Amino acid sequence: MTTFTDQASDARLAARVLATAARAEKDTALHAMAAAVLADTATIMAANAEDVARAEAAGTDAPLIDRLRLTPERIEAMAAGLVDLAGLADPVGDVVRGWTNPNGVQVRQVRVPFGVVGIIFEARPNVTADAAGIAVKSGNAALLRGSSSALHSNQAIMAALRLGVAEAGLPVDAVQLVEGGREVTGEMMTARGLVDVLIPRGGAGLINAVVQGATVPVIETGTGNCHLFVDASADIEMALAIMLNAKVQRPSVCNALETLLVHADIASRFLPRALEALAEAGVTVHGTPDVAAYSAAVVPAGPHEFDAEYLTLDLAARTVKDLDEALAHIAAHSTGHSETIVTADLASAERFVAEVDAAAVLVNASSRFVDGGEFGFGSEIGISTQKLHARGPMALPEMTSTKYVLTGRGQTRA
């Protein structure tokens, strides 16, 4: 029986090969992985249907079902993401900075892979392909621990990915699915020396459990209680379009809008139209009395409503007297993911950008753009909300560390 230690040891051997693989080798593998995923679409869909049926029978919430469900279009997008990665620059070997010391010794800081990356994630089986592709392109071996709800989907996707890796001549153990009970997750979190870095991707419960329980270094991804502040000078049509896109386009993802803040000076002109548009889109607004005054459909906001990541067609809303109050509210309730202002006032925009503490700050644009693909990074591992090493969409450069290379001509230190 293969143990986690066996898998991690095999991953370390594969990582040594990947670390020195040429870009052409890695890109060939990515194209082969994409082709294998497309060729196995029927198998992947059948496996996913089994996971979805099981989740529905268990009464799983609709947003989680949406994250779990695959369609032919989503599988095509997974494959396209792998192909896109092949077209991106290889970060390994990039010189971050370099100089020559007075004694003639040349110093360079060079990007290198982490080695073995462990990723623990919930539901979304497309993460299996995204994470494996980013790991291969950045020269890392990947140990992927998905949730039991997506087990059959992940198994089918991983089988295709490993086939592609093998066809390209790279070690098949460069990408592995970690299976088993909770004790295996515990092993993974404490496998210091076998796993170089751990990345949790999912809800607050998963992220907190990994951060608190891991002895392996963790890059923390975060939940998204994302705010939209409609300033007094905002163009109402623009604000309505951004609000609806950010909330409705795909409500079950971390960059979806969860809290609406409206400047009191524009409330009487904006909120009636906003509440009507949200109701037509099927959104339930949980508002304070000043918001409820504009529509009987508004549900009273509970005491912890403004700390919620709904991931559903629900939205918290309130008015604020000015920019200062909006900034104070965001500071108190934000998870540090993505925060947006709609304004025509340059000074307000500049203050918002300077004072909001988040991985992404948007001016007059939907928070749905906070995504590795939309940034031009190809796929992403997740959105990091921490402040060390990586912040925002975690793409290829964020999956590397650096080392210093010193080159001399026989110099010795006096």
N, C-alpha and C positions, 0 to 999 in steps of 0.2 A: 504493500500500500504506500502510495506517495504521500509524504508528509509535507507540511509547509516548509520545514527546514530544507527538505530535498528541493522543493521548488525554488526557494530563495538561493540555494547554492547553485542550482542550474542557471538561474538568472544572473548571478555574478559572473559565471563563466561566459555567458552570452554578452554581458555588458562589456567585457574586455574586448571582444571582437567588434562590437558596435562602436566603441570609443574611437577606433582607428579606421572604421569603414569610410570609404570615399563617398562623396555626395552621390555619385552616379549609382553606387550599390544601394544606397538607402532609397533613392528615388525609384529605382527599378522595383524594389520591394513594395513601396507605396502603390505603384501602379498595379502590381500583381495582387496586392491586398484588395484594392478597389475592384478589380476584375473578378476576384473570387467572391466578394460580397454580392456583386450583381448576379453572378452565375448561380449563387445559392439563395436568391430572393425567395423562391417558393418554400424552401426549407426554413428560412428565417421567419417568414410570415406564418407558417404553420406552428412553429415553436412559440412565436409571440401570441398567436391566437389562444394557445393553451394557457399562457401566463395571464392574458387579459380575462379569459373566462374564469379562471381561478380567483382573480382579484375582484371581479364583479360578484361572484358568488359569496365572497367574504364581506361584501358591503363596503369595499374601498371607495373613498371619496372620489368624485369626478375629476378633480385636478390631477390626482395621482394616476388615475386611469389614463388621462390624456398624456401624461409624461411617459407612461408605460407603453402605450399603443404605438405600433409601427404600421406604416402604410407603404405601398410601393414607392410613393414620392419621398418619404422619409428615408427609405433605404437607398434610393438614388442619391439623396442629399448626403448620406453617410459616405458613399463611394466618391461622390464629387469632392467632398472635403478632403479625402485622402489624396486625390489627384491634385487638388489645389495646393496641398502641403508640398507635393513634389516640385511644384513650380516656384516655391519660396526659397529664399537664400538659406543656406546652411549656416547656423550660428556657430557651430563648432570650429574652433581655430581663429575666430574673429579676434583681432587685437583691440581691446577696449581702450588702452592707452599705452604709450611707450616713450622712453626717453633714454638718453645716454648720460651717465654720471660723469663728474669731472675726471674720475680715474679711468674713463674709457669703457667701463662695464655697461653693456646695453641691458635695459630692463623693459620687459613687455608683460602686460597683463592680458592673458589669453582665455577665451571662453572654452570650457571643457564640460562634458556631460556630468551629471550627478553620479551616475552609475546605475543603481537599482532604485526605481521609483515605485512606491506602493500607493495605489489609489483606491480609496474606499468610497463607494458612491451608492446612491439610492435610485431605484426605479429606472430612470431613463436608459434604455439599452443602447441608444446611439452613442453614449459616453464610452462604451467599450471600443468602438471604432475610432472615435476622436482621440481618446487617450493613447491607444496603441499606436496610432499614426504619429502623433506628436512625439511620443517616446522614441520611436524608430528614427524619425527625422533628426531629433536632437541627440541621437547616439546613446539613449538610455534603454535599459531593459525595464519592462513594465510588469508588475504584479497587480492584477486588477481584481478587486473584491467587490462584486455587485451585490445587490440585495436579493433575498430569496424570491421576492415577487417577480423578478425578471430572470430567474435562473435559466429557464429553457431558451429564452431569447439570447441571453449572453453566451450560453454554450454554443448555439448555432453560429452566432457572429464570430466568436473566438475561433471556432473550427475553420471558418473561411479565412480569417486573418492569418492564422498559423500556416495554412496551406499556401497563401501568397508569400509569406516570409520564406518558407522552405523553397518554393519555386525560384525565388530570387537568389538563393544560395547563402542567405544569412541564417544564423542559429534560430531554430524554431522556438527555443525557449526565451527568445527576446521578448515575446508577449505570452503571458499566461493568465488563465483565470483561476483565482483562488476560491476553492469551494470548501464547505464544511460548516460546522456550527459556530456558536459565539466564541468558543475557545480558540478557533482559528483566527478570528479577528483580534483576539487578545494577543496571540503569538505574533501576529503581523505588527501590532502596535509596539511591541517590546523587542522586536528583532534587530536591536541596535548592533551594527557590525555586519548584518546581512542586508538590511534595507537602509539606503542612504537618506531618503526623505520620504515623508508620508503626506498625502494630500487628501483630505476628506471633502466630499462634494455631496451636499444634500441639505436636509433640514437642520434646524438649530440643535435638535437633540443629538443627531449624529456628529455634527461638528464639535459640540461641547464634549461629547464622550471621548472623541479622539484627542482633542487638545488636552483634556485633563488626564487621560489614561496612557498616553503614548510616551515612551522613552526615546523613540526615534524622532528626530527633528521633524516638525510639522510646518507646512505652509498652509495657513488657514484661509479657506474660502468662507464666504459669509452669506447670510440671508439678506433679502432685499425689501426692507420697508422703505420704498422709494416715494419721495415727495414731489409734488408739482406745486410751485407757488405762482399764482397769477397776480402779477403786480398791477398797481393802479393804472399804469400806462400801457398795459398789454393790448395788443390787437385781439379783439374778442374772437374773430373768426379763426385766427391762428391758434389761440388758446384752446378753443373747442376741438380743433383738429388734432392738436398734440395730446390733449387729455384723452380723447376717445382712442387714439392709436395706442397710447401708452397703457391704457386700461384694458381695452377690448381685443386688440389684435391677437394676443396670446396671454391670457390672464394667469396661466399656471406656471410662469417662469419668473426667475428672480429679478429681472429688470422691468417687470410690469409695475405700473403705478398702483400704489396702495393708499396714499393719503393726498388729498387735495386741500391746499391752503389758498384762500382768496382774500385779497386786500379789500378791506371794508369799503373803500371808496369806489370800487368797481362791482361790488357784490350785487347791487340791485339790477345792474345791466347784464352781468354775466351769469349769475346763479340760476335764474329762471330758465334760460336757454340750456345751460349745462345740465341741470337736473332733468329736464325734458329729454335731452339727447341721451343721457345715461339710462333713463328709464326705457327708452325705445330700444336701447342696446341690451336690455336685460340686466342692468347693473343695479344692485341694491345699495343705496347710499346710507351710511351710518353717520348721522350728523349731529352737531350741537344745535341748541334751540335757534340760534341765529341763521342756521342753514335750513332747518325744518320750517322756518317761517315762510319759505318760498315754495314748499311742496308738501302735501300731506303724505306723499309716498316715502318721505325720509324716515328712516328708523332711528330712534334715539341712540346716540353713541354711548356705549358702556364705558366704565372707568379706565379700562385697559385697551380700548378700541384703537387708540392711536399708536399702540405698540405692535399691532398685528401685521403679519405677512399673510394676507388672506389666501392668495393664489387661486382665487375664485372671482366671480363677477360681483364682488363686494368692494366698497370704497369708503374710507373714512373721510369726513370733510368738516372744515370749520373756517370761519373768517378770522383774519388777523388785522389789527389796526394799522400796521405799517411793516416795513421790511425788517426792522429790529425784532418785532414779535415773531415774524416768520422764521428768522434765523435762530431765535431762541427755541422755538418749537422743534425745528429740525435738529438742533444740537441735543435736545432732550430725548428725542425719539428715534433718530436715524440709526440704522445699522451700518452706515458708512458705505453703502453700495453706490447708488446713483441718485442725484438730486438735481431738479430742474427748475429754472425760472423762465417765465414768459414775460418779457418786458420790452418796452421801446426806449427805456431810459439807460443810457450807457453807464452812468454812475451806479445805478442799482445793480446792473449786470456785473460790473467790476467788483462791487462789494460782495455780491453773492459768490462769485468765483473765488475771491480771496478768503472769505470767512467760513464757507461751508467745508467741513472736514469729511470728505468722501472719496472713494476711489475714482469716481467720475462725476463731474459737474457739467450740466448742460444748459446752454442758453438758447432758447427758442428752438428746441429740437426734442423729439421724443426719446425717453429713456430706453426704448426698445433698440436704440442704436448701440447700447453698451454691450457689445458682443464681439468676440474675437473675429468672427467672419465679417461683420460689418466694419471692423477696424482695418480689414485687409490682412489679418494675421492667419487666415485659414481657420482651422478648428481651434478650440481652446480647451484647456483642462477645467477651467472654472474662472470665476471672478474672485480675485483675492481682495479681501477688505482689511488685511493687516498692513503694517507699515514697514516690515522688514523684507528685504530682497525683492519681492514682487508685490505689485498693487495694481488692481484692475484686471482686465482679461489676461490670463496666463497662457501665453503662446510659446513659440520656440525659444526666444532668448531667456524667458523666465524659467525654462527647464534646464538651464545650464548654471554652473558655477564658474569660477575663474581660478587660474593658477598663474603665478609669476614665473617667467622664464628669464634667467640672467645669463648673458653670453659675454665672455671676456677673452682676453688673450694672455692668460696666465697671471692676471693680477692677484695679489694677496693683500689682506687687510693688515695695515700697520698696527 
